[in-house]
């Protein structure tokens, strides 16, 4: 590829840190999603429910769909997506977090 050509493919990375303010509400919403997913076999549904029960990060990963981030963007077609979630120790004052994210709670 020459310097005047560019790829039509773009890797768009997003890191989010969310606070689970109401774990029970998150789980209920996830259970509703799992129970309504007709593509899941009963065994898979049971496994998904057990994973959600044991870990809020799993519940969040089940509800967040990367496709929804770009489905309404004109001229863009999602080719591939992957995502994961994990618990992190978050301290907004720590050097590792400062400047890395936009603080949505911060007053302008």
N, C-alpha and C positions, 0 to 999 in steps of 0.2 A: 504494500500500500504506500503510495507516495504522500508527501506532505500536503498535497492539494486534495487528497481523498480522505474521507473519514468513514468509519464503519457506521452502519445503520443501527448497530446494536449498542446499547448503553447499559452498563451495570449501575444500578441506582441503589445505593446502600443507605439504610435508615437504622439508626440505633435509638430505641426508646427506653426510657426508664419510667415505669409506672408504679404507683403505690396502690396496693390492694387495700382499699378503704373498707370494703365490706365483702369478706371472703364468702359468706353465705349467699349473698346476692349473686356474686360471680358464679358460684357453683350451681345455683338454681338455673341461671341463664344457660349455662353450659349443658346441664341435664336436659333442658328443653330442646336445645339444639341437637343433642345426641339422640333423644327419643324421637325427634321429628325427622331424622336422617334415614330415609328409606333405603339408602344404598348400603347401610350397615347391616350385617348379619347379626343375629341375636347374640352370638358369642363375642363378636367385635364390640357390640354395644355394651355388653357387660364389662369387657376389658376397659373400654373408654371411661365408663362410669367409675370404675375402681381407680384408674389413674387420676381422674379429676378429684376424687374424694381425698386422695393422699397428697395432692400437690396443686396449689393455686397456679403455679407457672404452667402446668399442663392444661389447666382449664383455660387460661388466657390464650395459650397457643392454639387451642381447639377453636376458640371464637374468632380470633383475628385471621383474616383471609387476605393475603397480599394482593390477590387479584382485585379486590375491592378498592385498593389504593389507586389503581390506574384504569379501571374499567371505563370511567367517564372521561378520561383524558383524550381529547381529539387527536387522531393521527397516530395513536400508540396501540400496539398489540402486545400483550404479555406473552413472552416466549417461554420463560422458565421462572420458577420462584422456589425459594426455600426459606425457611425461617425456624427459629427455635426460641425457647424462653428459658430463663434460669433465674434463680434467686441471686441477688447481689447485695453486698453491703454498700449502701449508698450514703455518702456524706457530701453534700453539695459544697462544703468548704474544703474538702480534700483536694490536693493538687491534681490527682488523677481525673477528677471530674470537672475542675474549673476550666471554663472556656471550651469544653468539648460539646456542650449542649446548650440549647436555648432554654432558659429557665422560665417556664410558663407562669410561675407564681410570682415572678419578680415584677415589681412596679416599674413602669417606664419613667 
